Structure formats: structure tokens, C-alpha cells
Amino acid sequence: MFTLRFDMRAPAIGAPATELYAAAIEMSAWAEQHGCVAVVLCEHHYADDGCLPSPLLLGAAIAARTKQLMLNLTILLPFYDPARLAEDIAVLDHISAGRATYVFGIGYRAEEYAHFGLSMSDRGKLADEKLGMLRRLLAGEEVEHGGRQMKVTPRPRTPKGPMMSWGGASLATARRAGRNGLGLLANGGVTGMRETYERACRDSGFEPGFVLIPERDAATNCFVADDVDAAWDEIGKYLLHDAMAYAEWNPDNAVSANITTATTIDELRNTSSHVILSVDEAHKRIAAGEMFNIAPLCGGIPPAIAWPYLKRFAQLQ
């Protein structure tokens, strides 16, 4: 089993965005028939390389082409109007027949907050306020707030709305997830995070839910190649772009998975964030039960180059 991850970066060295979006939809439909259990869609804004700003739209396109594939969408909640978001979530819940789930976060880039005319200092308050309204709206309540009267139709297919988790890599993340009775899907871990989450759940009258806290050295971008050296020659520049783009956004981040200080392909080869495995090594790890995260279009890899890597991995399932 494996998951696909798309963040849709389209730098100048890679394929055009139109080709990448078409490929992401085709790859999702194909992968559903070859061992893929979920597609993960990330969200960012104000990115020079066009990193995915609208996971709901791409999620709807993928849902329309698939039947069983789960969709996990990252949503930066402070940037949304809660009524509009609730409507979009409800519609996608019907399109996907309940297969879309959500990981909410507050974001970490000042440029994104400026893009939406918001202050980063308000992000926690905005997240809490909007999460409360969103959940009430998805549960079918009429919500009055700031002189607005809000009601969402159609109601979601899933009673009270789809599954929701909170994401991040801090104790504040754990507390926010716990006090709202959500699962915790972290993108990194700090000491005491699980315990803080479980305590916050119980203090708020909830039983702890699903928890995923990845190790700092967890591989988040995996590829399989017949010739590893040749593969680095072919796709190394795309993987390096992806690595350096996230590093630029996270200059002081020492806890999240997928963050590296590599600035050359040779340096990236010696990290754990972007990994190209031989067929034999991948087969051994799959046989041992490892769950793989595949980002076939990482860094804007042209689809013609990306497809063989995806198919090669799927053949090992």
C-alpha cells in the first residue's frame, strides 16, 4: 500500500502547470487500481512556483475520476470564510461519496497572511473561531456571527461532516487538536506532543483519536529506480528544487519531516527527506510492511519522466 502526495509545484525547470494538473488526476485514477489507498493534497499561497493554492478544486477533480481512493486535504483554515468552506466541503463530500478527509492548520508564512490581508498574530484566534463555526455549519446548525446569518445546504453526506484532524508540529497544535476532539496528524514532533494531545482531549471530555507524529528523518518523497545513480541524474534537480523551496520557507525548523539544509544534489542524496531506492531495497521495505509516500510530480517533474517511476513502484506491490 502507498499514498500519493501532490503539492503541484511548477518551477521554470519543470513541466507547465497545465500538464502537471492533468497528470495528477490521471495518476490518481491509475494508482487507485494499483495499491494506492489515499491522495494527499497540500495547500500554500503566494509561491513563486505555483504550489497548490486550491486543494478542494483538485480534490473534486480526483474524486470524480475515482471510486475508492481516499482524499486527505490540508486546509489552512484562517484563510477561509467558514460558510463558503463549509459549502465546498459539503459538496465535495457528495462528489467523493464521503472519501474526503481534512487536516487543518494555521500556516506559517507571513507572505500568505499578507496575501489575504490578515495578521499572523491573529492566526490562533482566527483558527479557533472559524473551526467552531465550520463544525456547527456542517452539523446543520444555523449560525449567527458578526451580523451574518449562515446556513449550509446541501447537508454533507457524512453526518456532521467528514473526518477532521489538526496538523502542525508544536504543543499548541496538540492542545488545539485535543480540546476540539480532533485527530492529530502532525508534520513533525516535539517532546510531550502525544501526552499533551491526550491530556487536552480528556480535559475537554473527548477520547483521544487518531495520532500520527512522524520522525524527523521520515522519508516523505520516495522514488524507485533500476539505476539509482542514473535516476539522480534524471530527477535530482527537481527533488532539490522541492527540498530548497520548503527549506526557504522553514529556515529555523528543526522538528518537521521533509525539511533539509541540502543545497546540492549530492548533499540531498545524503539526507532522508528525498529518497531514491533500488528495486531490491524498495521490495525489502515493502515486504517488511513499510508504508510509502510517493510524490511522483515532486518539484515539477515532467509527467513523461514521472510515470515510469510511479509504475515501477506499483509493480512491487
N, C-alpha and C positions, 0 to 999 in steps of 0.2 A: 504494500500500500504506500501511496505517496500523495503529497499535496502539490498543487501548482500555486505559484505566487507571481502576481503581476503588479508592478508599480509604474509601468509604461513610460519609463524614461526614454526620450528620443533625442539624444545628443547629436551634434553635427556629424560625428564619426559613424553613427548608426543608421538604421533604416528610417524612412519617413514615418511620422506618427500614423498616417492612414494605413500603411502596411502593417504596423505593429498591432493596431487595434483589431484589424481583420484577423490577424494571426492568433491573437489571444482568444478570440471567440472560437476559431476553428480548433485550436489546440485543446481548449476546454472540452469541446464536444468529442474530439478524438480520445482524449485522455480518460474520459468517463468510461469508455469501453475497454480500457487497458490498465485498470488498477488504481486510478486516481479517485480519492474519496472527497476531496474538497478543493476549492479555489479560494485563495486569499487575495483580497484586493485592498491595497493601501491608499491613503489619501494624503496629498500635500498640495500646496498652492504657492504661487509666485516663484516657480522653479524655472531656471533658465532652460532646462532640458525637458520641460513639459510633464514632470512627474504627475501621475494621475490625480486630477482635482475632483473627479466625479465618480466615485465607486458605485453609486446607486445606478447610474446610467449603464456603465459597463456590466454591472451585475445583472441588470434586467436583460441585456442582450445575451449574456451567457445563459441565464435561466431559461430564456426562450428556445435555446438550442439544445438543452439537456433535460434529462428526466429524473435522475437520482443524485447528481452531483450536489454536494453541499456548497454553499457560498458563505464565506466569512468576510464581512466588510468592516474595515476600520473607518470610523466616523469621528472627526474632530468636532465634538458637539458644540463648543462655544460659537462656531461659525454659522450655525443653522437657526432659522426660525423654527421653533418647536412644532407649530401647526403644519407648516409646509413639510418638515421632515417626517412627521407622523403620517401624513398623507402618502408620501413617497414610500415609506416603509410598509404601509398597509397595502398599497398597490403591488409592490414587489413581493409581498407575502402571498398574494394571489397568483401572480405570474409564476413564481417559483414553487407553488403548492407547499409553502411552509419550509423551504430549504434554506432560506437566507437567515443568517445569524449575524450579530453585531458585536464589535468591540469598540467601545467608546474611549476617547482620550481627550486631553486638553491641548495637545500640541506643545511645541517648544521653540518655535521660530518667531522672532519679533516681526519679521517681514510679512508673515501670514496674518498676524493680528492687524498690522497696518493696512494690509490689503483689504480687510473687512471693516476698517475704521474702528477697531476695538483696542482696548488696552490689555496688555498681558497681565497687568496687576489685578485685573478683574476676572481672570480665566477660571479660577476655582469657584468663585461665586456664580459666574455665568453657567458653568457646568452643572453645579448643583441645582440651580434654579430651572434650567432647561430640561434636565433629566427628570425632575419631578413632574413638570408639565407634560413632557413627552409620554411618560408611562401612564399618566391619567388619561391622556387623549387616546392612546392605543387601547386602553381598557374600556373605552366607550363613554367616558365622562365628558360633560360639558365643562369647559374650563374658562373662568373669567380671570383675566390678568391685565393690568395696565389699561383698563378701559376696553379691552377686547373680549369678545365672547367667541370662544373657539369650540368647534365640534368636528370630529374627523369622520368622514364617510368615504368609501365603504369601511366597515369594520374589518380589521385584519382577519384572515382565515384562521390564524392561530389565536386561541382565546387569550386575551390580554396582551397580544403581540408576541413577536418572535423572541427567541432566547437572546439575552443581552449579557455582556461581560464588560469589565473595565480593564483598560490597558495602561501600561506605564512601567516605571522601574524605580519606585520610591515607596516609602512608608505611607505617604499621603495617598498614593494610588491604592494601596492595600486597605487603608481606612475608608476611602470613598467607596470602593467595591463592597466592603463588608457592611457598612451602615446602610447601604441600599439593597442588600440582599442579592448582589450580582456575583457572577463568577469572576475569577481573577485570571486574565490572560496577559501576563506581563511580557515585556520585551527585554527584560533583564531583571536581576535580583539584587537586593541589598540584605544585609543581616537582619533577621527578625521579620522579614516580609510576610511569610506564611503565618507566623504566630500573630502578627498584628492584624492580618486579614481575618483569621478565625475568631480572634477576640472581638473585633468590631462587628462581625456577624452576630455572635451570640449576645453581645451587649445591646444589639438592635432587634433581637428577637428572631433571628434567622439562623438556620443551619448552614454551615459553610457549604459552598457549591464547588464547582469545578475549578481547579487551580493548575496553572501551568507557569512555572518560573524557569526559564531556560538558563543554562550555564553560560558564563561569559564567553567561553570558547565554542559554543554550539555552532555547527555549520548551518548557515541559513541559505546558502546558494550552492547547490551541488550539481555537478555535471559528470557524465561518464564517457570515457573515450577509449578507443582501441589503442591509441598512441598518445599518452599524456603530454609529452613534450610538444608534439605537433598541435595538440589541442590548445595549449597555452599560446602557441604562436598564432593560432587562428582566432581565438576569442579572448585572449588575455587583456587586450586593450579595452574591451567592453566591460569586463569584470572590474578592471582598475578604475574606469570611469565611475561605476556604481559605488565602489568602495570609497573613492575620494570624495564623491558627492555627499555621501552620508557623513563622512568624517568632517567635511567642511561645516556641515550643519550641527555637528556634535563635538566641538573642539575640546571640551573638558569632560566628556562622557567616558567613565571608566567602568560602567556596570552593564550597559546594554549589549546584547548579542549583535553581531553583524557590524560592529564598529572596529576599524583597524586604522593604524597610523601609516600603513604602507603607501608609498608614493611611486613605486616602480612595480613592474610585473614580477620581477624576481623577488622583491620583498613580499608581494601579495601571495606568492607561491608558498611562502613560509608561515602564513597565517592560517587560521581555521575558519575565517568568515566566508571565503570563496574557495571552493574545493573542486578539483577535477580528479576523479578516481579512475583507476584502471578498471576494466570489466571484471577482473578477478577480485579486486578489493571490494568493489561495489556488491558483487554477488555474495561475498562472505558477510558483509554487513547487513544485507537484506536477509540472508539466511538466519542471522542472529536476531532478527526482529527489529532492526532499526527502521524508524520512520523517517523518510527523506522529504526534504523541502526542495522542490525543483523550481527554479526561476528561469525558464527557457529563453526569455527575451531580455535577460539581465543586461542593463546598460545599452539597450537598443540593438542587440544582436540581430542582424538581418534574418528574417524568417527562413530563407533558404539555407542558412548556416545553422539556425537553431533547431529545425525539425529533426535532423539526424541524431542530435544529442538526446532529444526527448524520446524518440523512438528506440534508441539504443538502450536507454534506461528502462523503458517499459517492457522491453523484451526479456529483462531479467526477472520480472515479477512472477 
